[in-house]
Amino acid sequence: MTGIALRLSAHDGARGGLRVLADLINDALLAMGTQPAFGGPQFAGQAAIETPPVARRPRPHSRVGRTLQPVETPPEEPVDESHLESWRLVRLAQDGDGEAFGQLYDRYVDTVFRFIYYRVNDRALAEDFTSETFLRALRRITTISYQGRDIGAWFITIARNIVLDHVKSARHRLEVTTADTIEGKEHAQSTETAVLDTLQSERLMEAVAQLGDEQRECVMLRFIQGLSVSETASVMGKNDGAIKALQHRAVRKLAGIVGGDLR
């Protein structure tokens, strides 16, 4: 289990992540002497709920009406091949290319929106927080350097902090913020649909909803957002070993939940 590397392409998205998660749960169930819970020809069916597409607002660099100022950036470690294009755009943005930042926005806006929408379950609020994420990123773009991670992890970190601030504020007002577990699209114009059929999808996501806060967030970042172990560690403020252990415990807990339903 710990040797499985999760790196989802834009075409795999949440669909591929849920496949991996279901396989890991099945492996854990087999180790516990219980029959697998997920699989069969219906495994690639249509899920019950989808994330609404994010409204395409003007790119942040156009809204704030300014040109990014070039800065001197220190030498960085070689960029992983899978990160080359996104970090090429980052460097152009750091050198004052507003269009490059706009391309980053186009590339990651759906991912950020989906991450936020999972947590606030409110489309208008998710759109506002998505815009705020990229405005903050625009202001800070010259402060970052490559550390072996995709730039998407940085955007998700900013979005996570915005959501956490909102949740803290809501708790202060004695309000309750609930996150719905829903199946999403990576791009509104893509043909991607959900991974599991309706019953299996709901069963899996209901089990995820029963995890503790840290385990649930780890599962969402790894298997829904498709972040690597190191990217998840960066977002959650932990080291790689802690994330692997957290993921392992989460999968075992999910197997226990699902296995209990089978008995």
Stockholm file with secondary structure:
# STOCKHOLM 1.0

chainA/1-263         MTGIALRLSAHDGARGGLRVLADLINDALLAMGTQPAFGGPQFAGQAAIETPPVARRPRPHSRVGRTLQPVETPPEEPVDESHLESWRLVRLAQDGDGEAFGQLYDRYVDTVFRFIYYRVNDRALAEDFTSETFLRALRRITTISYQGRDIGAWFITIARNIVLDHVKSARHRLEVTTADTIEGKEHAQSTETAVLDTLQSERLMEAVAQLGDEQRECVMLRFIQGLSVSETASVMGKNDGAIKALQHRAVRKLAGIVGGDLR
#=GR chainA/1-263 SS CTTCCCCCCTTTHHHHHHHHHHHHHHHHHHHTTCCCCSCSGGGGCCCSCBCCCCCCCCCHHHHHTCCCCCCCCCCCCCCCGGGHHHHHHHHHHHTTCHHHHHHHHHHHHHHHHHHHHHHHCCHHHHHHHHHHHHHHHHHHGGGCCCCSSCHHHHHHHHHHHHHHHHHHHHHHTTCCCCCCCCBCCSSTTSCCCCSSCHHHHHHHHHHHHTSCHHHHHHHIIIIISCCCHHHHHHHHTCCHHHHHHHHHHHHHHHHHHHHHHHC
#=GC SS_cons         CTTCCCCCCTTTHHHHHHHHHHHHHHHHHHHTTCCCCSCSGGGGCCCSCBCCCCCCCCCHHHHHTCCCCCCCCCCCCCCCGGGHHHHHHHHHHHTTCHHHHHHHHHHHHHHHHHHHHHHHCCHHHHHHHHHHHHHHHHHHGGGCCCCSSCHHHHHHHHHHHHHHHHHHHHHHTTCCCCCCCCBCCSSTTSCCCCSSCHHHHHHHHHHHHTSCHHHHHHHIIIIISCCCHHHHHHHHTCCHHHHHHHHHHHHHHHHHHHHHHHC
//
